C-alpha cells in the first residue's frame, strides 16, 4: 500500500514515515501543500495523510482541489486537538477521517486499517482474499489451505495491488508508479521479474489463482485459469 504523508514538521513526518515503513507501507513525503497537491494529483496513492496547517497551501485547500479533480483516495486529516471547526469543514469537504495531534502510532495504524476496510479491500483481520489464496500484507505471508509462503515486501505489494483490482487489467506503468513511484527509474523488466516470482509461488501452492498477461495491456489476477483465447495468457511477460 502506498501512502502520501503531507506534513510540514519534518521531524514528525520522518518519525511517522519510519513507523509506517516498519509496518510494510510505502511512504512518500511532502512538506508543503503545493508539493503535496502535485504528488496527490498523480493518483497513485492508496491513502493520503494530510496535515491541515501547511505552508504555501493549507490542507483544507489541498483536500478541496483533490475532490474537484475526482481523486478518490481516502484522506486522513491531522488536526490540532482543539480545532473542531476545521475537523467539521474537513469532513464536510471530503475527508474520510481525522486524527487530533498528538496521537499514538497504534491509533494511526488502526485508522489506516479502518480506511482500507471501508474501501472493501480488507477483511477485518487485515487479510486480503482472492480465490483460494490469502495474503497478509502486515506479516508478508501468502497462504492456501494451511500452506504458507513468506513474501518479500515488493512481492506482497504487487500481489496486494493485483488483488485490489479485483480481476481488472493493470498496466506495467501503473504497477511501476504504485510500487516504485512516478519519478522512479524502475523499468518494465522490474515488473516482469516480480510477476515471475509471484507465479512461481502460486504454482508451488497449487493455487487456482493465476496472473495472466493481456498482451499490450498488462496483467490481471484470475481464478480457475480463465482465458478467452484473445491475447490472454497465464505465461510470459
Buried (B, 14 or more C-beta within 10 A) or exposed (E): BBBBBBBBBEEBBBEBBEBBEEBBBBBBBBBBBBBBBEBBEBBBBBBBBBBBBBEBBBBBBBBBBBBEEEBEBBBBBBBBEEBEEBBEBBBEBBBBBBBBBEEEBEEBBEBBBBBBEEBEBBEEEBBBEBBBBBBBBBBBBBBBEEEBBEBEBBBBBBBBBBBBBEBEBBBBEBBBBBBBBEEEEBEEEBBBEBBEBBBEBBEEBEBBBBBBBBEEEBBBBBBEEBEEEEEBEBEEB
